[in-house]
Amino acid sequence: MDNESGIEEKFIQNGVLLKKANATYISVLNAEGILTFGQCIKTNLHVFEWKPETCDITDSESLESGWSLVDPISRQPSPQQPAQPASIACPTSTVSGTGSSPSSRATSEEPATGAPTKAKLSIRVFLRDLKGLETHKDELRFYNHDHTVHSVYLFRQTSTSVLLQLLERFRCVRKSTHRKNFYRCIDDPDQDKLQKSFSELNIADIRARPRPRPYMDMLSKLANVQQILPIHRPASQSTLPGELRLSNLNARVQDAAADRHSTDESHGGVPVTDNGETNGTETRKLAPRPPVHRGLPLDAGTWEDVKCPNGSISDPERVKEIIFRGGIKQDIRAEVWKYLLGLDVWEHTTQQRDERRAHKTQEYFQMKFQWLTMTPTQEHNFTGYRERKCQIEKDVKRTDRTYEFFAGDDNPNLAKLQDILMTYVMYNFDLGYVQGMSDLLAPILSLVQNEAESFWCFVGFMHKVFANFDIDQKGMKLQLEHLRVLLSFVNERLFNYMRENQSENMYFCFRWLLVWFKREFSNSDIMHLWEVLWTGLPCPNFHLFVCVAILDQEMDVFIDGQFSFTEILKHVNELSGNLNLAAVLEQAESIYLQVKQTLDAASKESHHELRKIIGEQLSSSEGGTTGNTDEDEEDEEDSCMSIVNERSPEEKEILQRKLDEACDLSLSYMFF
């Protein structure tokens, strides 16, 4: 709700005693009051406010209710905390008090007619003006940026941990790795928008099937949409007759380049600038999109043909190209996945492969033995382990339960799923477990079935998507920015429409990128899509082209329906189970070829961002030797390390932490 002081309240706590503050507030020291956390309506900044309890509480039970969470989207109390109605009669006006500073301000409240006449001071401080928060038993201390104490509060009716957990949920604080019980304050306005998108996408319940979402329907009806002139998509491109033979992807680009002077009604003729966006003064146009056809999958006969007598694979690149073009037949899929995900090595002989698998199996059970033999006392003293174990147990119970492999209450495969995730916690202390990982593991386990081999395949998959689970979402934000650049380059009309409707941030694609389209396709289709993406062809970021292809297919729906951001988000969420994978992959490859051909025809000094996205090598004079510059690699590594380490500028040179710091992990890791 919005109160008279201009704060959209998110949390309210009664019975908070002011223990320490500057001299301005000496008259209210040791007085009980109401501590509020919310968002300033005018500035959109987060703010704390404490004021003495001069209001009348009409519900006697409200003092026992603890924190009251207000959902900023549905405007309903959070299911995490039972709603406790409380009616508070508050003063009707506020005026600025004396002794204000950049970090705080006192206000003198004038009561309404009939209320007590004694004026009371209130303390208000913006989150951005605080260095951090520190807990000590039931005390909560606010620190200024100069490390001096701003104010101290005593929670007499509940624990400070409730507030801190809620602040972490809203990503307003981050636990420090250098000081126990200290939380650094963060106030990024863009973060709120991303968090809203994250909540609306229901990522926390990502493993459930799509359900009716009445509050989304309500927002859709109330959303204001801009009126634009109707523009219709031109007729689709003609396709080449017959089946295209299997060929090298680079050769396809060269063949497509031969037709670059032909016109493309729906996507040609779009001027672009060096940063990938459009510019009406630029004369260069996009190349036409060449027709693309999917090929045949890798079958047992072709797989045997590429095997040498000693068991090694003679031509891994050809195998990857076949997989990219058509996927893998089900009867050999489990065996080939072990190569794609790094359990088996293409060049190894049969003997070397068997020795490696035996070694990996032994290593897996050694790590599994570590957590299985943890004593109750150890578990009690290891907060990080307990919290991850609890989260895994909850997620396993709701992962892919509609599929036969995981159906039933006493299904032993659920125990395997849980054991693998628990062992991954021991394998990767820095990352541990984050919601969404069980969704990535489930298809692997259902196919490979062997517990140890499924674990190492999962490790290989996590290596590819590690940045998706950064605690600060830096990896996800970078992908969303790359997606924005890519869409602005290939589809000016759609990008401009999204920009006009405040949707160019691409937050509605968050779920696609987080778990690689797991919710959008059936189990068989997602296996096909993942193995295509695992090949790394035709570029490392091909999953971004898959996103663009889906958006491109839905362009007319967005524009003709005059969809706002909320309606785009709702529509994207409802695409689950309604996408044709073959058509999406064909269009994604066609878009890639279009971009590649356009960049080949352009100056090497232009479109650096796009060239990095498609993995094109750059000369030293163009800013690097590879598609990912050293600066990008440092950023990626930094985003991974930010999970457990909040580093100073001098510490940014450190790339990893030793495993022997795992014993301190429970004190330094901020969990979901």
C-alpha positions in Angstrom: 0.0 0.0 0.0 1.0 3.6 -0.4 1.2 5.7 2.7 1.1 9.4 3.2 4.9 9.6 3.5 5.3 8.7 -0.2 6.6 5.1 0.4 5.2 2.0 -1.3 5.5 -0.3 1.7 6.9 -3.8 1.2 7.7 -4.7 4.9 6.5 -3.4 8.2 7.6 -4.5 11.7 6.1 -3.3 15.0 7.9 -3.2 18.3 11.3 -2.1 17.1 13.2 -0.2 19.7 15.6 2.7 18.7 18.8 2.1 20.7 21.2 4.5 19.0 21.0 7.5 16.6 22.4 11.0 16.4 21.5 13.8 18.9 18.5 14.9 16.9 16.6 11.8 18.0 17.6 11.9 21.7 14.0 12.4 22.7 12.9 9.1 21.2 15.9 6.9 22.2 14.8 3.6 23.7 11.3 4.1 22.4 9.4 1.4 20.5 8.4 2.2 17.0 7.5 0.9 13.6 10.3 0.1 11.1 9.2 0.2 7.5 11.0 -0.9 4.3 9.7 0.2 1.0 10.2 2.1 -2.2 9.9 5.9 -2.6 7.2 6.6 -5.1 8.8 9.7 -6.5 12.4 8.5 -6.8 11.9 4.7 -7.1 14.6 4.3 -4.5 14.5 1.8 -1.6 14.1 3.4 1.8 13.9 2.5 5.5 11.7 4.5 7.9 11.4 4.3 11.6 8.8 6.2 13.6 7.5 6.0 17.2 4.4 3.9 17.7 1.9 6.8 18.1 -0.7 5.1 15.9 -3.6 3.1 17.2 -3.5 -0.6 16.5 -7.0 -1.8 15.9 -6.0 -5.5 15.5 -4.5 -6.8 18.7 -2.9 -9.7 17.0 -1.0 -7.6 14.5 1.9 -7.2 16.9 2.5 -10.9 16.9 2.4 -11.2 13.1 6.0 -10.3 12.4 6.9 -9.0 9.0 4.1 -8.5 6.5 5.3 -9.0 2.9 3.5 -7.1 0.2 3.9 -8.6 -3.3 4.8 -5.8 -5.7 3.1 -7.5 -8.6 -0.1 -9.2 -7.4 -0.5 -6.6 -4.5 -1.4 -9.5 -2.2 0.3 -10.8 0.9 3.1 -13.2 0.1 2.3 -17.0 0.6 5.5 -17.1 2.7 3.8 -15.2 5.5 0.2 -15.7 6.5 -1.8 -12.4 6.2 -2.5 -10.7 9.5 -4.8 -7.8 8.9 -4.0 -4.7 10.8 -5.6 -1.3 10.6 -3.3 1.6 11.6 -4.6 5.1 12.0 -1.6 7.2 10.9 -1.0 11.0 10.9 -2.1 12.8 7.8 0.8 15.0 7.0 4.6 15.3 7.5 7.0 18.1 7.4 10.8 18.1 7.3 12.5 18.2 10.7 15.8 19.7 11.6 19.2 18.0 11.6 18.8 16.3 8.2 21.8 14.9 6.3 22.4 13.3 3.0 22.0 9.9 4.6 19.0 10.6 6.9 16.3 13.1 7.6 14.0 13.7 10.6 10.4 14.6 10.1 8.0 16.1 12.6 4.6 14.6 12.3 1.5 16.7 13.0 -1.4 14.6 14.1 -4.8 14.9 12.7 -7.6 16.4 14.7 -8.4 14.4 17.8 -5.0 12.7 17.8 -2.3 13.3 20.4 -0.7 16.7 20.0 2.9 15.6 20.9 5.1 15.7 17.8 7.3 12.8 17.1 10.4 12.5 15.1 10.9 9.9 12.4 14.0 8.5 10.8 14.2 8.0 7.1 17.3 6.8 5.2 17.7 5.7 1.6 19.3 2.3 1.0 21.8 3.8 -1.3 23.0 6.1 1.4 24.0 3.2 3.6 27.2 1.2 3.4 25.6 -1.9 4.9 23.6 -3.6 7.6 25.0 -5.7 10.5 23.2 -8.1 12.9 24.2 -8.8 16.4 21.8 -11.1 18.3 18.5 -9.2 18.0 20.1 -5.9 17.0 20.3 -4.4 13.5 22.9 -1.7 12.9 22.9 0.7 9.9 26.3 1.9 8.7 27.1 5.0 6.7 29.6 4.9 3.8 32.3 6.3 6.1 31.9 3.2 8.3 30.3 5.1 11.2 27.1 3.8 12.8 24.0 5.5 11.4 21.5 4.0 13.8 20.8 0.8 15.9 17.5 -1.0 16.3 16.5 -3.7 18.7 13.9 -6.3 17.4 11.8 -7.3 20.4 9.1 -9.4 18.7 11.0 -11.2 15.9 14.5 -12.0 14.6 16.4 -9.7 12.3 17.0 -12.8 10.1 13.5 -12.5 8.8 14.1 -9.0 7.4 17.6 -9.9 6.0 16.2 -12.9 4.2 13.5 -10.7 2.6 16.1 -8.1 1.6 18.2 -10.8 0.0 15.1 -12.0 -1.9 14.6 -8.5 -3.3 18.4 -8.4 -4.0 18.8 -5.2 -1.9 21.7 -6.6 0.1 24.5 -9.1 -0.4 26.3 -10.9 2.4 29.9 -9.9 2.9 32.7 -12.4 2.6 35.0 -10.4 4.9 32.8 -9.6 7.9 30.5 -12.1 9.6 26.8 -11.0 9.8 27.5 -8.0 7.6 25.4 -7.3 4.5 26.4 -4.7 1.9 23.6 -2.5 0.5 22.7 -2.5 -3.2 20.1 -0.2 -4.8 20.0 -0.7 -8.6 16.7 0.6 -10.1 17.2 -1.8 -13.1 17.4 -4.7 -10.8 13.8 -4.1 -9.6 12.6 -4.3 -13.2 14.5 -7.6 -13.8 13.3 -9.0 -10.5 9.7 -8.1 -11.5 10.2 -9.9 -14.8 11.8 -12.8 -12.9 8.8 -13.1 -10.6 6.2 -12.8 -13.3 7.9 -15.6 -15.2 7.5 -17.8 -12.1 11.1 -19.1 -12.3 11.0 -20.4 -8.8 8.3 -22.8 -9.8 9.9 -23.5 -13.2 9.5 -27.2 -13.0 5.7 -27.1 -12.8 3.5 -27.2 -15.9 1.9 -23.9 -17.1 -1.0 -22.9 -14.8 -3.7 -20.3 -15.0 -2.3 -17.0 -13.7 -5.3 -14.7 -12.9 -3.2 -11.7 -11.8 -1.4 -11.7 -15.1 -4.8 -11.7 -16.9 -5.9 -8.8 -14.7 -2.7 -6.8 -15.6 -3.1 -7.6 -19.2 -6.6 -6.1 -19.3 -5.5 -3.0 -17.4 -2.3 -2.5 -19.4 -2.2 0.6 -21.5 -1.1 0.0 -25.1 0.0 2.5 -27.7 -1.9 2.8 -30.9 0.2 2.2 -34.0 -0.5 1.9 -37.7 -1.1 -1.7 -38.7 1.7 -3.2 -40.7 1.4 -6.7 -42.1 4.2 -9.2 -42.6 5.0 -9.9 -46.2 4.6 -13.2 -47.8 7.1 -15.9 -46.6 10.1 -16.7 -48.5 10.1 -19.5 -51.1 12.1 -22.6 -50.4 14.4 -24.6 -52.6 12.9 -27.8 -53.8 14.4 -31.2 -52.8 16.6 -32.2 -50.0 19.8 -30.3 -49.4 22.9 -32.5 -49.2 25.0 -32.4 -46.0 27.8 -29.9 -46.4 30.2 -27.9 -44.3 28.6 -24.9 -42.6 31.2 -22.6 -43.9 30.5 -23.7 -47.4 26.8 -22.9 -46.9 27.7 -19.4 -45.9 29.8 -19.0 -49.1 26.9 -20.4 -51.2 24.5 -18.0 -49.6 26.9 -15.1 -50.2 26.5 -15.6 -54.0 22.9 -14.4 -53.8 23.6 -11.4 -51.6 22.5 -8.9 -54.2 19.0 -10.4 -54.4 16.2 -8.7 -52.5 14.3 -10.0 -49.5 11.0 -8.3 -49.0 10.5 -9.1 -45.3 14.0 -8.7 -43.9 16.2 -7.1 -46.5 16.9 -3.4 -46.8 17.4 -2.6 -43.1 20.2 -0.1 -42.5 22.4 -0.9 -39.6 25.0 0.9 -37.5 28.3 -0.3 -36.0 26.7 -1.3 -32.8 24.1 -3.5 -34.5 21.2 -1.1 -34.3 19.5 0.7 -37.2 20.4 4.0 -38.7 18.5 5.6 -41.5 21.6 7.3 -42.9 23.5 4.0 -43.4 23.3 2.7 -47.0 24.4 -0.9 -46.3 21.5 -3.5 -46.2 21.0 -6.8 -44.6 21.7 -9.8 -46.8 18.6 -12.0 -47.6 17.9 -15.0 -45.4 18.8 -18.2 -47.3 16.3 -21.2 -47.1 17.5 -23.9 -44.7 16.4 -27.5 -44.4 17.0 -29.9 -41.5 19.0 -33.1 -42.3 18.9 -36.7 -41.2 19.9 -37.6 -37.6 23.1 -39.4 -36.7 22.2 -43.1 -36.8 24.0 -46.3 -35.7 25.5 -47.0 -39.1 27.1 -43.6 -39.5 28.3 -43.7 -35.9 30.1 -47.1 -36.5 31.6 -45.7 -39.7 33.4 -42.9 -37.9 34.8 -45.3 -35.3 38.4 -46.4 -35.8 39.4 -50.1 -35.1 40.9 -49.0 -31.7 37.6 -47.3 -30.7 38.5 -43.7 -31.2 36.3 -41.3 -33.3 38.0 -40.5 -36.5 36.2 -37.3 -37.5 34.5 -35.5 -34.5 33.8 -32.4 -36.5 31.8 -34.3 -39.1 29.9 -36.0 -36.3 29.0 -32.6 -34.7 27.9 -31.3 -38.1 25.5 -34.2 -38.6 24.2 -33.7 -35.1 23.7 -30.0 -35.7 21.8 -30.7 -38.9 19.5 -33.5 -37.6 20.2 -34.6 -34.1 20.8 -38.1 -32.9 18.8 -41.3 -33.1 17.4 -42.5 -29.8 19.2 -45.8 -29.8 22.7 -44.2 -29.8 21.9 -41.0 -28.1 23.1 -42.0 -24.6 26.5 -43.1 -26.0 27.0 -39.9 -28.1 26.0 -37.6 -25.3 28.9 -38.8 -23.2 31.2 -37.4 -25.9 29.3 -34.1 -26.3 29.3 -33.5 -22.6 33.0 -34.4 -22.0 32.7 -37.7 -20.1 34.3 -39.5 -23.1 37.1 -38.1 -25.2 36.8 -38.3 -29.0 40.5 -39.3 -29.4 40.5 -42.0 -26.8 40.8 -45.7 -27.7 38.3 -48.2 -26.2 40.8 -49.1 -23.5 41.4 -45.5 -22.6 37.7 -44.7 -22.5 37.0 -47.6 -20.2 39.9 -46.6 -17.9 38.6 -43.0 -17.8 35.1 -44.1 -17.0 36.3 -46.3 -14.2 38.4 -43.5 -12.7 35.5 -41.1 -13.0 33.1 -43.6 -11.4 35.5 -44.0 -8.5 35.9 -40.2 -8.1 32.1 -39.8 -8.1 31.5 -42.3 -5.3 34.4 -40.8 -3.2 32.6 -37.4 -3.3 29.2 -39.1 -2.6 30.8 -40.8 0.4 31.8 -37.5 1.8 28.3 -36.2 2.3 26.8 -39.6 3.1 29.2 -40.0 6.1 28.6 -36.5 7.4 27.6 -36.7 11.1 24.6 -35.0 12.5 26.8 -32.7 14.4 28.7 -31.7 11.2 25.5 -31.1 9.4 24.2 -29.0 12.3 27.3 -26.9 12.2 27.4 -26.5 8.4 24.6 -24.0 7.5 25.4 -24.0 3.8 25.1 -27.7 3.5 21.8 -27.9 5.4 20.2 -25.2 3.3 21.3 -26.7 0.0 20.2 -30.2 1.1 16.8 -28.8 2.0 16.4 -27.0 -1.3 17.4 -30.1 -3.3 14.9 -32.3 -1.4 12.1 -29.9 -2.2 13.0 -29.5 -5.9 13.5 -33.2 -6.6 9.9 -33.9 -5.4 8.5 -31.6 -8.2 10.9 -32.2 -11.1 9.4 -33.8 -14.2 7.0 -35.9 -12.2 4.6 -36.2 -15.2 7.2 -38.3 -17.0 7.2 -42.1 -16.4 10.9 -42.2 -15.4 10.2 -40.0 -12.4 6.5 -40.8 -11.7 5.4 -42.4 -8.4 6.0 -41.7 -4.8 8.7 -44.3 -4.1 10.5 -44.0 -7.4 14.2 -45.0 -7.0 15.1 -42.6 -9.8 14.2 -39.7 -7.6 16.7 -40.9 -5.1 19.3 -41.0 -7.9 18.4 -37.4 -8.9 18.8 -36.2 -5.4 22.1 -38.1 -4.8 23.6 -36.6 -8.0 22.7 -33.1 -7.0 24.0 -33.5 -3.5 27.3 -34.9 -4.9 27.5 -31.9 -7.2 27.4 -29.7 -4.1 30.5 -31.5 -2.9 32.1 -31.3 -6.4 31.5 -27.6 -6.8 31.5 -25.8 -3.5 31.6 -22.3 -5.1 28.3 -22.8 -7.0 26.6 -25.6 -5.0 23.0 -25.9 -6.0 20.7 -23.3 -7.4 17.0 -23.8 -8.4 16.8 -24.8 -12.0 19.7 -27.3 -11.9 17.4 -30.2 -11.3 15.6 -29.4 -14.6 18.9 -29.6 -16.5 19.9 -32.9 -14.9 16.5 -34.8 -15.2 16.7 -35.4 -19.0 20.3 -36.6 -18.7 19.5 -39.1 -16.0 16.4 -40.4 -17.7 18.5 -41.1 -20.8 21.9 -42.2 -19.4 20.5 -43.9 -16.2 23.9 -44.8 -14.9 24.3 -42.6 -11.8 28.0 -41.9 -12.0 28.0 -41.3 -15.8 24.9 -39.1 -15.5 26.7 -37.0 -12.9 29.7 -36.4 -15.1 27.5 -35.6 -18.1 25.7 -33.1 -15.9 29.1 -31.6 -14.9 29.8 -31.1 -18.6 26.4 -29.4 -19.1 26.9 -27.1 -16.1 30.3 -26.1 -17.5 28.4 -24.7 -20.6 25.8 -22.8 -18.6 27.6 -21.9 -15.4 27.1 -18.2 -15.9 23.3 -18.6 -15.9 23.4 -19.2 -12.2 25.5 -16.2 -11.1 24.1 -14.8 -7.9 24.2 -11.3 -9.2 22.7 -12.4 -12.6 25.6 -10.8 -14.5 25.8 -13.7 -16.9 22.1 -13.5 -17.6 22.2 -9.8 -18.1 25.0 -10.1 -20.6 23.1 -12.6 -22.6 20.0 -10.5 -22.6 22.1 -7.5 -23.8 23.5 -9.7 -26.6 20.0 -10.8 -27.5 18.9 -7.1 -27.7 21.8 -6.2 -30.0 21.1 -9.2 -32.2 17.4 -8.5 -32.5 18.0 -4.9 -33.3 20.3 -6.0 -36.2 18.1 -8.6 -37.8 14.5 -7.3 -37.2 14.3 -3.5 -37.0 10.5 -3.4 -37.1 10.1 -5.8 -34.1 12.8 -4.1 -32.1 11.5 -0.7 -32.7 8.0 -1.8 -31.6 9.5 -3.3 -28.4 11.4 -0.2 -27.7 8.3 1.9 -28.1 6.6 -0.4 -25.5 9.5 -0.5 -23.0 10.2 -4.1 -23.8 13.6 -3.9 -25.5 15.4 -5.2 -22.3 14.3 -8.7 -23.4 13.5 -9.7 -19.8 10.6 -11.8 -21.0 13.3 -14.2 -22.5 14.8 -14.8 -19.1 13.3 -18.3 -18.6 14.4 -19.4 -22.1 18.0 -18.6 -21.4 18.1 -19.7 -17.8 17.3 -23.4 -18.4 17.8 -23.5 -22.2 14.2 -23.7 -23.2 13.4 -26.6 -20.9 9.8 -25.4 -20.3 9.1 -24.6 -23.9 9.4 -28.1 -25.5 8.5 -31.7 -24.8 11.1 -34.0 -23.3 12.0 -35.6 -26.7 12.3 -32.2 -28.3 14.4 -30.7 -25.6 16.9 -33.6 -25.9 17.1 -32.8 -29.6 17.5 -29.1 -29.1 20.2 -29.6 -26.4 22.3 -31.9 -28.4 22.2 -29.4 -31.3 23.3 -26.6 -29.0 26.1 -28.8 -27.4 27.8 -29.1 -30.8 28.8 -25.4 -30.6 27.8 -25.0 -34.2 27.5 -22.7 -36.1 28.6 -20.4 -33.2 28.9 -20.7 -29.4 25.8 -18.4 -29.0 23.4 -20.2 -31.3 20.9 -20.4 -28.5 20.5 -16.6 -28.9 19.5 -17.1 -32.5 16.9 -19.6 -31.3 15.5 -16.9 -29.2 15.4 -14.4 -32.1 13.8 -17.1 -34.3 10.9 -17.6 -31.9 10.4 -13.8 -31.5 10.5 -13.4 -35.2 7.8 -16.0 -35.6 5.6 -14.2 -33.1 6.2 -10.7 -34.5 2.8 -10.3 -36.0 1.1 -11.4 -32.8 2.9 -8.8 -30.8 2.4 -5.9 -33.3 -1.1 -6.6 -34.6 -2.3 -7.3 -31.0 -0.6 -4.1 -29.8 0.9 -6.0 -26.9 2.5 -4.2 -24.0 5.4 -5.6 -22.0 3.1 -7.4 -19.7 1.1 -9.0 -22.6 4.3 -10.0 -24.4 5.5 -11.6 -21.2 2.2 -13.5 -20.8 2.2 -14.6 -24.4 5.8 -15.8 -24.3 5.0 -17.8 -21.2 2.0 -19.4 -23.0 4.2 -20.6 -25.9 5.2 -23.6 -23.8 4.4 -26.8 -25.7 3.2 -24.9 -28.8 6.5 -24.4 -30.7 7.6 -26.4 -33.7 11.3 -27.3 -33.0 12.2 -28.1 -36.6 10.8 -24.8 -37.8 12.5 -22.8 -35.0 15.9 -24.4 -35.8 15.6 -23.8 -39.5 14.8 -20.2 -39.0 17.5 -19.7 -36.4 20.1 -21.1 -38.8 18.8 -18.9 -41.6 19.1 -15.8 -39.4 22.6 -16.8 -38.5 23.6 -17.2 -42.1 22.0 -13.8 -42.9 24.0 -12.1 -40.1 27.3 -13.9 -41.1 26.9 -13.0 -44.7 26.1 -9.3 -43.9 29.2 -9.1 -41.6 31.4 -10.8 -44.2 30.4 -8.1 -46.7 30.9 -5.3 -44.2 34.1 -3.6 -43.1 36.1 -5.6 -40.6 36.3 -2.5 -38.4 32.5 -2.5 -37.9 30.0 -4.5 -35.8 32.5 -5.6 -33.2 29.8 -6.6 -30.7 28.0 -8.7 -33.3 31.2 -10.3 -34.4 31.9 -11.3 -30.8 28.4 -12.7 -30.4 28.9 -15.1 -33.3 32.4 -16.0 -32.1 34.3 -14.4 -35.0 38.0 -13.9 -34.4 39.2 -10.3 -34.3 42.6 -9.1 -35.1 44.6 -7.2 -32.4 43.9 -3.9 -34.1 40.2 -4.6 -33.9 40.2 -5.1 -30.2 41.2 -8.8 -29.6 42.3 -12.1 -30.9 39.1 -14.0 -30.4 35.4 -13.4 -30.2 35.6 -13.0 -26.4 38.2 -10.4 -25.4 40.3 -10.7 -22.3 38.0 -8.1 -20.7 35.0 -10.2 -21.5 36.6 -13.3 -20.0 37.5 -11.4 -16.9 34.0 -10.2 -16.6 32.6 -13.7 -17.0 35.0 -15.1 -14.4 34.2 -12.2 -12.1 30.5 -12.9 -12.4 31.2 -16.5 -11.3 33.4 -15.5 -8.4 30.9 -13.0 -7.2 28.8 -15.9 -5.9 31.1 -16.4 -3.0 33.5 -13.4 -3.0 32.7 -9.7 -3.0 36.1 -8.4 -4.1 37.9 -5.1 -3.9 39.5 -3.7 -7.1 42.8 -5.2 -6.1 41.2 -8.7 -5.6 39.7 -8.8 -9.1 42.9 -10.4 -10.3 42.0 -13.6 -8.4 40.2 -16.1 -10.7 39.3 -18.9 -8.3 39.3 -19.9 -4.7 40.8 -23.0 -3.2 38.6 -25.9 -2.2 39.9 -25.8 1.3 37.9 -22.7 1.9 34.7 -24.8 1.6 34.7 -25.1 5.4 33.9 -21.3 5.5 31.3 -21.5 2.8 28.4 -21.4 5.1 29.5 -18.0 6.3 30.3 -16.4 3.0 27.7 -17.8 0.5 24.4 -16.1 -0.2 21.8 -18.6 -1.1 18.6 -18.3 -3.1 
